[in-house]
Amino acid sequence: MLEKIYGFIPQRLGNRTLLRAWELLRIWNRLRKKDFSANRAKNEEAFIRHEEVIRRNNGYVEDQNRYRDMAYGKTDMAYAGCEIFAVYNAVHSVLGRQLMPLPEMIGEFEKDGMTLAGKFGTTPRAVSDFLQRQGFETELVTGEEQFEELGQRSRSLILTMYNNKNDIRGEVHTVNITKESEGYVAHNVHCNGRVEGPFESIREMMKKINGGQSKAICLIGIK
């Protein structure tokens, strides 16, 4: 019985329904008007310790597990920062630079985007909204049959997925997918510095990530 309960959301709940429920949590969080501005100073101090590793990784964050020293709402970036790291990496992949420092970006999502004070991460639509405010054109799709076409017409991609398609306890993860000359490359998949790829297609990538146990929720294309 427990296995059926744990499997219900990834197996039975539609992706659009999940995104709508996630957005309700975003709205509720925003209406509570909690002030997390005190996190900013702590994060600016902590980020200095990560900058050299980011430079060695060609501007990408690949080691989310090491970010316990940076706050996000009532939790930390190691636990709940994957969507923000995906945005940070995607911006770098498109522009070759950042629009703002990571601590400032965290603060933007603390104002609008995070759910349950950060404990349920950040909604994909908040990711899309943020990028649009920064001048990017974005498109969000929920059907895997749309992924290849979206990948072809996008400069960079942000994928949100279940880590385990059979068990919600595997949680949800969001990664940036860049388009390299050799194929698609996924960043911060394992949060330990290891990059996945290159892959000829997004379909091939989904078959390899987490041993094929992952299941896509949505894909955001960025121009």
Contacts in CASP RR format, 6 or more apart in sequence:
PFRMAT RR
TARGET T0000
AUTHOR 0000-0000-0000
METHOD contacts of the structure
MODEL  1
MLEKIYGFIPQRLGNRTLLRAWELLRIWNRLRKKDFSANRAKNEEAFIRH
EEVIRRNNGYVEDQNRYRDMAYGKTDMAYAGCEIFAVYNAVHSVLGRQLM
PLPEMIGEFEKDGMTLAGKFGTTPRAVSDFLQRQGFETELVTGEEQFEEL
GQRSRSLILTMYNNKNDIRGEVHTVNITKESEGYVAHNVHCNGRVEGPFE
SIREMMKKINGGQSKAICLIGIK
3 167 0 8 1.000
6 166 0 8 1.000
6 167 0 8 1.000
6 168 0 8 1.000
6 169 0 8 1.000
7 166 0 8 1.000
7 167 0 8 1.000
7 168 0 8 1.000
8 168 0 8 1.000
9 18 0 8 1.000
9 168 0 8 1.000
10 162 0 8 1.000
10 164 0 8 1.000
10 165 0 8 1.000
10 166 0 8 1.000
10 167 0 8 1.000
10 168 0 8 1.000
10 215 0 8 1.000
11 165 0 8 1.000
11 166 0 8 1.000
14 142 0 8 1.000
15 142 0 8 1.000
15 143 0 8 1.000
15 216 0 8 1.000
15 217 0 8 1.000
15 218 0 8 1.000
16 142 0 8 1.000
18 217 0 8 1.000
19 123 0 8 1.000
19 124 0 8 1.000
19 125 0 8 1.000
19 142 0 8 1.000
19 217 0 8 1.000
19 218 0 8 1.000
22 115 0 8 1.000
22 120 0 8 1.000
22 123 0 8 1.000
22 124 0 8 1.000
22 125 0 8 1.000
23 123 0 8 1.000
23 125 0 8 1.000
25 115 0 8 1.000
25 116 0 8 1.000
25 120 0 8 1.000
25 123 0 8 1.000
26 112 0 8 1.000
26 113 0 8 1.000
26 114 0 8 1.000
26 115 0 8 1.000
26 123 0 8 1.000
26 125 0 8 1.000
26 126 0 8 1.000
28 115 0 8 1.000
29 113 0 8 1.000
29 114 0 8 1.000
29 115 0 8 1.000
29 116 0 8 1.000
29 117 0 8 1.000
29 118 0 8 1.000
30 111 0 8 1.000
30 112 0 8 1.000
30 113 0 8 1.000
34 73 0 8 1.000
34 117 0 8 1.000
36 71 0 8 1.000
36 73 0 8 1.000
36 74 0 8 1.000
36 107 0 8 1.000
36 110 0 8 1.000
36 117 0 8 1.000
37 107 0 8 1.000
37 110 0 8 1.000
39 71 0 8 1.000
39 72 0 8 1.000
39 73 0 8 1.000
39 106 0 8 1.000
39 107 0 8 1.000
39 110 0 8 1.000
40 103 0 8 1.000
40 104 0 8 1.000
40 106 0 8 1.000
40 107 0 8 1.000
42 70 0 8 1.000
42 71 0 8 1.000
43 70 0 8 1.000
43 71 0 8 1.000
43 102 0 8 1.000
43 103 0 8 1.000
43 106 0 8 1.000
44 101 0 8 1.000
44 103 0 8 1.000
46 69 0 8 1.000
46 70 0 8 1.000
47 70 0 8 1.000
47 101 0 8 1.000
47 102 0 8 1.000
47 103 0 8 1.000
49 69 0 8 1.000
50 61 0 8 1.000
50 66 0 8 1.000
50 67 0 8 1.000
50 70 0 8 1.000
50 102 0 8 1.000
53 63 0 8 1.000
53 66 0 8 1.000
54 60 0 8 1.000
54 61 0 8 1.000
57 63 0 8 1.000
57 193 0 8 1.000
59 89 0 8 1.000
59 92 0 8 1.000
60 89 0 8 1.000
60 92 0 8 1.000
60 93 0 8 1.000
60 176 0 8 1.000
60 187 0 8 1.000
60 188 0 8 1.000
61 67 0 8 1.000
61 85 0 8 1.000
61 88 0 8 1.000
61 89 0 8 1.000
61 102 0 8 1.000
61 187 0 8 1.000
61 188 0 8 1.000
62 187 0 8 1.000
62 188 0 8 1.000
62 191 0 8 1.000
62 192 0 8 1.000
62 193 0 8 1.000
62 194 0 8 1.000
62 195 0 8 1.000
63 188 0 8 1.000
63 191 0 8 1.000
63 192 0 8 1.000
63 193 0 8 1.000
64 77 0 8 1.000
64 78 0 8 1.000
64 81 0 8 1.000
64 82 0 8 1.000
64 85 0 8 1.000
64 188 0 8 1.000
64 191 0 8 1.000
65 78 0 8 1.000
65 191 0 8 1.000
65 192 0 8 1.000
66 78 0 8 1.000
67 76 0 8 1.000
67 77 0 8 1.000
67 78 0 8 1.000
67 81 0 8 1.000
68 76 0 8 1.000
68 77 0 8 1.000
68 78 0 8 1.000
68 79 0 8 1.000
69 76 0 8 1.000
70 76 0 8 1.000
70 77 0 8 1.000
70 78 0 8 1.000
70 102 0 8 1.000
70 103 0 8 1.000
70 106 0 8 1.000
71 77 0 8 1.000
71 106 0 8 1.000
72 79 0 8 1.000
72 80 0 8 1.000
72 81 0 8 1.000
72 84 0 8 1.000
72 106 0 8 1.000
72 109 0 8 1.000
72 110 0 8 1.000
72 114 0 8 1.000
72 118 0 8 1.000
72 121 0 8 1.000
73 110 0 8 1.000
73 114 0 8 1.000
73 117 0 8 1.000
73 118 0 8 1.000
74 117 0 8 1.000
74 118 0 8 1.000
74 119 0 8 1.000
75 117 0 8 1.000
75 118 0 8 1.000
75 119 0 8 1.000
77 84 0 8 1.000
77 85 0 8 1.000
77 106 0 8 1.000
78 191 0 8 1.000
79 119 0 8 1.000
80 114 0 8 1.000
80 118 0 8 1.000
80 119 0 8 1.000
80 120 0 8 1.000
80 121 0 8 1.000
80 122 0 8 1.000
81 121 0 8 1.000
81 122 0 8 1.000
82 121 0 8 1.000
82 173 0 8 1.000
82 174 0 8 1.000
82 175 0 8 1.000
82 188 0 8 1.000
82 191 0 8 1.000
83 109 0 8 1.000
83 121 0 8 1.000
83 122 0 8 1.000
83 123 0 8 1.000
83 124 0 8 1.000
83 126 0 8 1.000
83 127 0 8 1.000
83 158 0 8 1.000
83 160 0 8 1.000
83 174 0 8 1.000
84 102 0 8 1.000
84 105 0 8 1.000
84 106 0 8 1.000
84 109 0 8 1.000
84 122 0 8 1.000
85 174 0 8 1.000
85 176 0 8 1.000
85 188 0 8 1.000
86 127 0 8 1.000
86 158 0 8 1.000
86 159 0 8 1.000
86 174 0 8 1.000
86 175 0 8 1.000
86 176 0 8 1.000
86 187 0 8 1.000
86 188 0 8 1.000
87 105 0 8 1.000
87 127 0 8 1.000
87 130 0 8 1.000
87 131 0 8 1.000
87 158 0 8 1.000
87 176 0 8 1.000
88 98 0 8 1.000
88 102 0 8 1.000
88 105 0 8 1.000
89 176 0 8 1.000
89 178 0 8 1.000
89 187 0 8 1.000
89 188 0 8 1.000
90 131 0 8 1.000
90 156 0 8 1.000
90 157 0 8 1.000
90 158 0 8 1.000
90 176 0 8 1.000
90 178 0 8 1.000
90 222 0 8 1.000
91 98 0 8 1.000
91 99 0 8 1.000
91 131 0 8 1.000
91 134 0 8 1.000
92 98 0 8 1.000
93 155 0 8 1.000
93 156 0 8 1.000
93 176 0 8 1.000
93 178 0 8 1.000
94 136 0 8 1.000
94 155 0 8 1.000
94 156 0 8 1.000
94 222 0 8 1.000
99 134 0 8 1.000
100 108 0 8 1.000
108 130 0 8 1.000
109 122 0 8 1.000
109 126 0 8 1.000
109 130 0 8 1.000
112 126 0 8 1.000
112 129 0 8 1.000
113 122 0 8 1.000
113 123 0 8 1.000
113 126 0 8 1.000
113 129 0 8 1.000
113 130 0 8 1.000
114 120 0 8 1.000
114 121 0 8 1.000
114 122 0 8 1.000
114 126 0 8 1.000
115 121 0 8 1.000
115 122 0 8 1.000
115 123 0 8 1.000
122 174 0 8 1.000
124 140 0 8 1.000
124 158 0 8 1.000
124 160 0 8 1.000
124 174 0 8 1.000
124 217 0 8 1.000
124 218 0 8 1.000
124 220 0 8 1.000
125 140 0 8 1.000
127 158 0 8 1.000
127 174 0 8 1.000
127 220 0 8 1.000
128 138 0 8 1.000
128 140 0 8 1.000
128 220 0 8 1.000
131 138 0 8 1.000
131 220 0 8 1.000
131 222 0 8 1.000
132 138 0 8 1.000
136 222 0 8 1.000
136 223 0 8 1.000
137 222 0 8 1.000
137 223 0 8 1.000
138 220 0 8 1.000
138 221 0 8 1.000
138 222 0 8 1.000
138 223 0 8 1.000
139 150 0 8 1.000
139 154 0 8 1.000
139 220 0 8 1.000
139 221 0 8 1.000
140 218 0 8 1.000
140 219 0 8 1.000
140 220 0 8 1.000
140 221 0 8 1.000
141 147 0 8 1.000
141 150 0 8 1.000
141 218 0 8 1.000
141 219 0 8 1.000
142 217 0 8 1.000
142 218 0 8 1.000
143 216 0 8 1.000
143 218 0 8 1.000
143 219 0 8 1.000
144 203 0 8 1.000
144 206 0 8 1.000
144 216 0 8 1.000
146 219 0 8 1.000
147 202 0 8 1.000
147 203 0 8 1.000
147 216 0 8 1.000
147 219 0 8 1.000
148 201 0 8 1.000
148 202 0 8 1.000
148 203 0 8 1.000
150 157 0 8 1.000
150 219 0 8 1.000
150 221 0 8 1.000
151 157 0 8 1.000
151 179 0 8 1.000
151 202 0 8 1.000
151 219 0 8 1.000
151 221 0 8 1.000
153 223 0 8 1.000
154 179 0 8 1.000
154 221 0 8 1.000
154 222 0 8 1.000
154 223 0 8 1.000
155 179 0 8 1.000
155 221 0 8 1.000
155 222 0 8 1.000
155 223 0 8 1.000
156 176 0 8 1.000
156 177 0 8 1.000
156 178 0 8 1.000
156 179 0 8 1.000
156 221 0 8 1.000
156 222 0 8 1.000
157 176 0 8 1.000
157 177 0 8 1.000
157 178 0 8 1.000
157 179 0 8 1.000
157 184 0 8 1.000
157 202 0 8 1.000
157 219 0 8 1.000
157 220 0 8 1.000
157 221 0 8 1.000
157 222 0 8 1.000
158 174 0 8 1.000
158 175 0 8 1.000
158 176 0 8 1.000
158 177 0 8 1.000
158 219 0 8 1.000
158 220 0 8 1.000
158 221 0 8 1.000
158 222 0 8 1.000
159 174 0 8 1.000
159 175 0 8 1.000
159 176 0 8 1.000
159 177 0 8 1.000
159 186 0 8 1.000
159 202 0 8 1.000
159 216 0 8 1.000
159 218 0 8 1.000
159 219 0 8 1.000
159 220 0 8 1.000
160 172 0 8 1.000
160 173 0 8 1.000
160 174 0 8 1.000
160 216 0 8 1.000
160 217 0 8 1.000
160 218 0 8 1.000
160 219 0 8 1.000
161 172 0 8 1.000
161 173 0 8 1.000
161 174 0 8 1.000
161 175 0 8 1.000
161 206 0 8 1.000
161 209 0 8 1.000
161 214 0 8 1.000
161 215 0 8 1.000
161 216 0 8 1.000
161 217 0 8 1.000
162 168 0 8 1.000
162 170 0 8 1.000
162 171 0 8 1.000
162 172 0 8 1.000
162 214 0 8 1.000
162 215 0 8 1.000
162 217 0 8 1.000
163 170 0 8 1.000
163 171 0 8 1.000
163 172 0 8 1.000
163 173 0 8 1.000
163 210 0 8 1.000
163 213 0 8 1.000
163 214 0 8 1.000
164 170 0 8 1.000
164 210 0 8 1.000
164 213 0 8 1.000
164 214 0 8 1.000
164 215 0 8 1.000
165 213 0 8 1.000
165 214 0 8 1.000
165 215 0 8 1.000
166 213 0 8 1.000
172 217 0 8 1.000
173 189 0 8 1.000
175 186 0 8 1.000
175 187 0 8 1.000
175 188 0 8 1.000
175 189 0 8 1.000
176 186 0 8 1.000
176 187 0 8 1.000
176 188 0 8 1.000
177 184 0 8 1.000
177 185 0 8 1.000
177 186 0 8 1.000
177 187 0 8 1.000
177 202 0 8 1.000
177 205 0 8 1.000
178 184 0 8 1.000
178 185 0 8 1.000
178 187 0 8 1.000
179 185 0 8 1.000
180 198 0 8 1.000
182 198 0 8 1.000
183 197 0 8 1.000
183 198 0 8 1.000
183 199 0 8 1.000
183 200 0 8 1.000
184 197 0 8 1.000
184 198 0 8 1.000
184 199 0 8 1.000
184 200 0 8 1.000
184 201 0 8 1.000
184 202 0 8 1.000
184 205 0 8 1.000
185 195 0 8 1.000
185 196 0 8 1.000
185 197 0 8 1.000
185 198 0 8 1.000
185 199 0 8 1.000
186 195 0 8 1.000
186 196 0 8 1.000
186 197 0 8 1.000
186 199 0 8 1.000
186 205 0 8 1.000
186 209 0 8 1.000
187 195 0 8 1.000
189 195 0 8 1.000
189 196 0 8 1.000
189 209 0 8 1.000
190 196 0 8 1.000
196 205 0 8 1.000
196 208 0 8 1.000
196 209 0 8 1.000
197 205 0 8 1.000
197 208 0 8 1.000
199 205 0 8 1.000
199 208 0 8 1.000
202 219 0 8 1.000
206 212 0 8 1.000
206 214 0 8 1.000
206 216 0 8 1.000
END
